[in-house]
Amino acid sequence: MGLKETMNTMRKLLAEINVDLEKAAGGNRAASQRVRVHTIHLEKVAKIYRKESVASERKSDGKPKKTAVKKVAVKNRK
């Protein structure tokens, strides 16, 4: 799995958990079970994400991407 695929999987799982949490709050016992199952799966995917993100940082030599420096206009003081 690539880093982007892993992030998409995490987003999907979080969305499913959110929907089922709302149902579980209303007393739906099956939704509570699905939340428990999804959180186990989310934990596994989160571990994969950590490994992939560390590997991605190492590929870029651990250097953060350079961003443009915002220049601020200086007023002349007399």
N, C-alpha and C positions, 0 to 999 in steps of 0.2 A: 504494500500500500504506500502510495506517495503521501507527502505531507498535506497536500490539498485535499486528497481523497479522505484522509483521516479527519481533517477539519470538517469536511462535509458530513462524514459519518457522525461525528460528535454533535454537529448542529441538528441532524435528523433525530438522533437519540434524545437530545435535550428537548426538542419539540414534542416528541412522543411522551416523554416523561411529564412535561408540563400539562399536556392534555389529560393524561391519566391521573395526575395529581388533583386536578379540578374535579374529576369524577370521583376519586377516592375521598375527597373532602365531603362529598355529598353522601357518602356511605356505601359506595359501590365496592364490594369486596374483591371482585375480579380485577378491577382497576388497581386496587392496592397491590395485588399479586403482580400485575404487569409492571408497576413501578419498581417493585423489588427486583424483578428479573432485569429490567432495563438498567437499573443502577449497577448491577453486577457487570453487565456488558459495557456500560460506560466506563467503569473502572479499568477494564481491560483495554479499551480503546484509548483511554487517557495515558496509560503506560506506553502504548505504541507511539502516541503523539510525542511524549517526552523524548523517547529514543530518537525519533525522526527529527525533531526540532534541534536536538543537540548535534546530531549528525549534520544537519543543514548548516548550523553555525560553524562547525569545524571545517566544512567545505569552503566557507568564505573566510577562512583563517581567523575566525573569531572577531573579525573587525566589523563594527557596525557600518551599515551603508552610509555613505556621505550624503548629507542633505545640504541644500542651499542655505547659505547664511543670509539672514534677513538684514539688510542694510537700513540703518536708521538715519534720517536726515538730521544734520546738526545745524542749528540756527547760529548765525554769526552774532556774537556778543560784542558790543562796542562800549 
